[in-house]
């Protein structure tokens, strides 16, 4: 894991994303690619002609991102990391997915509570599926990333296995790794198999099991994440259809909505 891709956009979550990406890039001694997305405005209705109104909004967005680039390039020049810059225009998910071909992880927000117009929760959930890359989705309260203690959500599903394998380069830096298993009848592969896999990668891990009723896993996972004993969460993302999770609930959607910890998520 050496190639980190960062969403750059002048919004309320940018500083959190940037800090997480810098911390990760330094940890792995990697390279940071900043993808600055100029978001196309939505179709305008009303008395103003669509082409004229859209042009004005796009011009404003381009000017804002141009100024944003100047500020961030000055910042990055003093951060002692290898980096480059890519400009893109379009939909956030499409631009990031297209730029992520040779990236190992994409850094975004899990949700922006103060920016209802920018639905980062949907961006993260769509991106982890469409880009076919792990994402690091950070909360808007993040100050610095801590990689010492990792909480791995485990149910033995293909998504959780994929996330575990993708996270191995990070888990090698951890002092403590906990595989958390909610025993609600949905576990497909025992946690011992995950622990054995990590041991062969020279990563020591322990198991924490809790009994859970059906549909209770999300609450138990959030309780564990809030104990203060973990620095980030490794988890599979949207093993069920994303629409179904959004409508009826699921661990992936609940964590993107409420997690106090950064989420390393893979599909």
Backbone torsions as a table, in degrees:
resi	resn	phi	psi	omega
1	UNK	NA	96.6	-178.3
2	UNK	-125.0	-15.8	-171.0
3	UNK	-112.4	106.6	-174.9
4	UNK	-106.8	127.9	177.9
5	UNK	-108.9	130.9	-176.6
6	UNK	-118.3	129.5	169.6
7	UNK	-72.9	120.3	174.3
8	UNK	-108.3	124.5	176.0
9	UNK	-164.0	140.7	-176.5
10	UNK	-76.6	87.2	179.8
11	UNK	-144.7	179.1	-173.7
12	UNK	-66.2	-20.6	-177.4
13	UNK	-97.4	-0.5	-172.8
14	UNK	-61.4	-44.3	-177.2
15	UNK	-62.7	-38.1	178.8
16	UNK	-66.0	-43.9	177.8
17	UNK	-61.8	-45.6	-177.3
18	UNK	-62.2	-45.7	-179.0
19	UNK	-62.1	-43.5	178.8
20	UNK	-62.5	-42.9	-179.3
21	UNK	-65.6	-40.2	177.7
22	UNK	-65.1	-43.9	178.9
23	UNK	-60.8	-43.0	-179.7
24	UNK	-68.1	-43.0	-179.5
25	UNK	-62.3	-41.3	177.3
26	UNK	-65.6	-41.7	-178.1
27	UNK	-58.0	-46.5	-174.8
28	UNK	-93.6	1.3	-176.9
29	UNK	53.1	51.9	-173.2
30	UNK	-108.9	-158.0	-177.5
31	UNK	-125.8	135.5	-177.5
32	UNK	-105.7	123.3	174.0
33	UNK	-106.3	119.4	-179.2
34	UNK	-96.4	115.9	178.4
35	UNK	-102.9	105.4	-177.5
36	UNK	-90.3	109.7	-174.5
37	UNK	-99.4	120.0	168.2
38	UNK	-89.3	111.7	-173.2
39	UNK	-81.8	127.4	176.5
40	UNK	-66.7	136.6	-179.3
41	UNK	-70.8	153.9	176.3
42	UNK	-68.4	162.3	177.9
43	UNK	-62.5	133.1	-176.7
44	UNK	-97.5	138.7	175.6
45	UNK	-121.6	161.1	179.8
46	UNK	122.2	-154.4	-175.0
47	UNK	-78.9	-24.8	-178.8
48	UNK	-79.1	130.8	178.3
49	UNK	-56.7	142.5	-175.9
50	UNK	-58.7	-47.3	-175.4
51	UNK	-63.9	-40.1	-179.2
52	UNK	-69.4	-48.0	180.0
53	UNK	-62.9	-42.5	179.1
54	UNK	-62.9	-40.0	179.5
55	UNK	-62.1	-41.7	179.2
56	UNK	-64.9	-44.3	179.6
57	UNK	-64.5	-41.9	179.6
58	UNK	-64.9	-40.4	178.0
59	UNK	-61.8	-41.7	178.4
60	UNK	-63.7	-43.0	178.5
61	UNK	-63.4	-41.8	-179.7
62	UNK	-64.9	-41.9	178.5
63	UNK	-64.1	-40.6	179.8
64	UNK	-65.0	-41.5	-179.6
65	UNK	-73.0	-30.4	175.6
66	UNK	-63.7	-44.5	177.0
67	UNK	-66.4	-36.7	178.2
68	UNK	-62.0	-40.6	179.4
69	UNK	-62.6	-43.0	179.7
70	UNK	-59.6	-45.2	-178.8
71	UNK	-64.0	-45.4	-175.0
72	UNK	-73.2	-34.4	177.4
73	UNK	-64.3	-37.4	175.3
74	UNK	-64.0	-40.9	178.7
75	UNK	-64.7	-47.8	-176.8
76	UNK	-65.4	-29.2	179.8
77	UNK	-60.8	-23.7	-179.1
78	UNK	-106.5	10.7	-174.5
79	UNK	-96.7	-4.0	175.8
80	UNK	57.4	42.4	172.3
81	UNK	-129.9	154.6	174.1
82	UNK	-77.7	131.8	-177.6
83	UNK	-153.1	158.5	169.4
84	UNK	-142.4	174.5	-170.9
85	UNK	-130.9	135.9	176.8
86	UNK	-128.4	127.8	174.6
87	UNK	-95.3	138.1	179.5
88	UNK	-143.5	151.8	177.9
89	UNK	-132.6	129.1	179.9
90	UNK	148.4	-153.4	177.9
91	UNK	-77.7	140.1	-175.5
92	UNK	-53.0	-52.5	-175.4
93	UNK	-63.7	-44.2	-179.5
94	UNK	-61.6	-44.9	-178.8
95	UNK	-63.9	-42.9	-179.3
96	UNK	-68.9	-42.5	-179.6
97	UNK	-63.1	-40.3	-180.0
98	UNK	-67.3	-31.6	-177.8
99	UNK	-86.0	-8.4	-168.5
100	UNK	-94.1	10.4	-174.4
101	UNK	-53.3	-43.3	-178.5
102	UNK	-108.8	21.9	177.6
103	UNK	-96.8	152.8	-179.9
104	UNK	-98.7	-25.0	179.2
105	UNK	-158.1	147.4	-179.0
106	UNK	-115.5	127.8	-177.6
107	UNK	-98.9	121.2	179.1
108	UNK	-138.0	-176.6	171.2
109	UNK	-93.4	155.2	173.8
110	UNK	-83.8	-30.1	179.0
111	UNK	-171.9	147.2	174.8
112	UNK	-117.8	102.3	-176.6
113	UNK	-67.4	-26.4	-177.8
114	UNK	-95.5	4.6	-178.2
115	UNK	-132.4	76.1	-176.6
116	UNK	-62.2	-25.5	-179.2
117	UNK	-72.9	-21.3	-179.4
118	UNK	-111.8	98.7	-173.4
119	UNK	-84.6	82.9	-176.7
120	UNK	-68.3	-27.0	177.5
121	UNK	-62.8	-44.0	177.4
122	UNK	-69.1	-37.5	177.2
123	UNK	-59.8	-47.8	-178.8
124	UNK	-63.5	-43.4	-177.0
125	UNK	-68.4	-37.0	178.2
126	UNK	-73.7	-38.1	-176.1
127	UNK	-66.8	-41.6	-176.9
128	UNK	-63.0	-25.1	177.5
129	UNK	-89.0	-48.4	-172.6
130	UNK	-72.0	-38.7	-176.7
131	UNK	-79.7	-18.4	-177.6
132	UNK	56.8	37.7	178.0
133	UNK	-133.9	152.4	171.2
134	UNK	-64.8	149.8	172.8
135	UNK	-119.1	152.8	168.9
136	UNK	-112.9	105.4	-176.5
137	UNK	-101.8	115.7	-170.8
138	UNK	-104.5	145.7	176.7
139	UNK	-75.1	160.2	-177.6
140	UNK	-80.8	7.3	174.6
141	UNK	-105.4	0.9	-174.8
142	UNK	-64.2	133.6	172.7
143	UNK	-102.5	-55.7	176.5
144	UNK	-142.2	150.6	175.1
145	UNK	-76.8	140.3	173.0
146	UNK	-121.0	122.8	-176.2
147	UNK	-107.7	10.8	-175.4
148	UNK	-74.7	-33.3	-174.5
149	UNK	-130.5	121.1	-176.4
150	UNK	-115.7	135.8	174.4
151	UNK	-107.9	116.3	-178.6
152	UNK	-104.9	118.5	177.8
153	UNK	-83.9	124.4	-170.7
154	UNK	-128.4	128.3	169.1
155	UNK	-136.3	6.4	178.2
156	UNK	74.8	7.3	179.0
157	UNK	-75.2	162.4	176.7
158	UNK	-55.1	-36.7	179.9
159	UNK	-67.1	-42.6	-179.5
160	UNK	-69.1	-34.5	176.0
161	UNK	-65.4	-43.9	178.2
162	UNK	-60.3	-43.6	-179.9
163	UNK	-64.2	-42.9	-180.0
164	UNK	-60.8	-47.2	-179.2
165	UNK	-63.4	-42.2	-178.7
166	UNK	-66.8	-28.3	-175.5
167	UNK	-86.5	-6.2	-175.9
168	UNK	-51.5	-45.0	179.3
169	UNK	-58.1	-33.4	176.4
170	UNK	-76.4	-41.6	-176.9
171	UNK	-63.7	-24.7	177.5
172	UNK	-64.0	-21.6	178.6
173	UNK	-89.3	-9.3	-173.3
174	UNK	-80.4	145.1	173.1
175	UNK	-84.5	-27.2	-178.6
176	UNK	-143.7	130.0	177.7
177	UNK	-125.5	126.3	-179.1
178	UNK	-118.5	122.8	170.6
179	UNK	-89.7	118.3	-176.0
180	UNK	-102.7	123.5	-177.9
181	UNK	-124.3	118.8	175.1
182	UNK	-91.0	113.7	-175.2
183	UNK	-83.7	82.2	-178.9
184	UNK	-115.8	13.4	179.8
185	UNK	90.7	0.0	-176.8
186	UNK	-101.5	-3.1	-175.4
187	UNK	-70.9	125.5	-176.4
188	UNK	-96.6	-21.6	-177.2
189	UNK	-146.9	131.5	-175.5
190	UNK	-65.0	152.4	179.3
191	UNK	-59.5	-28.8	179.1
192	UNK	-56.9	-32.1	178.1
193	UNK	-67.9	-39.2	176.7
194	UNK	-66.5	-40.5	178.0
195	UNK	-63.6	-41.3	179.3
196	UNK	-64.5	-40.3	177.7
197	UNK	-61.3	-46.1	179.3
198	UNK	-64.2	-37.0	179.1
199	UNK	-60.4	-37.9	178.0
200	UNK	-69.3	-17.6	174.7
201	UNK	-96.7	10.5	-179.7
202	UNK	64.7	35.1	174.5
203	UNK	-118.1	117.1	177.9
204	UNK	-82.5	136.5	-179.3
205	UNK	-141.6	154.4	176.0
206	UNK	-119.8	165.2	-176.6
207	UNK	-114.0	136.4	171.1
208	UNK	-125.3	118.5	179.3
209	UNK	-112.9	139.6	174.7
210	UNK	-133.4	143.6	176.4
211	UNK	-76.6	139.7	-176.5
212	UNK	-142.9	142.5	171.1
213	UNK	-82.2	168.0	178.7
214	UNK	-60.0	135.0	-179.9
215	UNK	70.1	11.8	179.9
216	UNK	-97.7	-9.8	-173.7
217	UNK	-58.5	-40.6	-177.7
218	UNK	-59.0	-44.8	-179.6
219	UNK	-64.4	-41.4	-178.3
220	UNK	-68.1	-38.9	178.1
221	UNK	-63.9	-43.9	179.3
222	UNK	-64.8	-38.6	176.2
223	UNK	-59.9	-43.9	179.6
224	UNK	-64.6	-41.2	-179.0
225	UNK	-65.0	-25.6	-177.5
226	UNK	-90.6	2.6	-177.5
227	UNK	-71.0	-20.4	-178.4
228	UNK	90.3	0.8	-177.9
229	UNK	-94.0	2.9	-175.2
230	UNK	-130.5	149.4	-179.6
231	UNK	-98.8	-29.5	178.0
232	UNK	-159.6	167.7	-176.4
233	UNK	-117.7	135.3	171.1
234	UNK	-106.8	127.9	-176.4
235	UNK	-155.8	153.1	169.2
236	UNK	-74.9	148.7	-177.9
237	UNK	-115.6	121.1	171.1
238	UNK	59.0	59.5	171.6
239	UNK	-66.1	-25.4	171.5
240	UNK	-99.1	168.0	178.5
241	UNK	-56.1	137.3	-177.1
242	UNK	-60.7	-39.2	178.7
243	UNK	-62.9	-41.1	-179.3
244	UNK	-64.1	-43.5	178.6
245	UNK	-63.4	-39.3	-179.6
246	UNK	-65.7	-36.0	-178.0
247	UNK	-79.9	-43.3	-169.9
248	UNK	-112.9	-1.5	178.9
249	UNK	92.9	156.0	-179.5
250	UNK	179.4	162.4	-176.9
251	UNK	-62.3	-42.2	-178.0
252	UNK	-59.8	-50.0	-178.4
253	UNK	-65.6	-39.9	-179.9
254	UNK	-64.1	-40.7	-179.2
255	UNK	-70.0	-38.7	176.0
256	UNK	-65.3	-26.1	-179.1
257	UNK	-85.4	-39.4	-166.8
258	UNK	-125.0	-9.8	-171.4
259	UNK	-61.3	131.5	174.8
260	UNK	-80.9	-8.6	-175.4
261	UNK	-112.0	152.9	171.6
262	UNK	-60.2	146.2	-178.0
263	UNK	-114.5	118.4	169.3
264	UNK	-92.8	106.9	-169.2
265	UNK	-122.8	135.6	177.2
266	UNK	-135.3	151.1	-177.2
267	UNK	-107.5	NA	NA
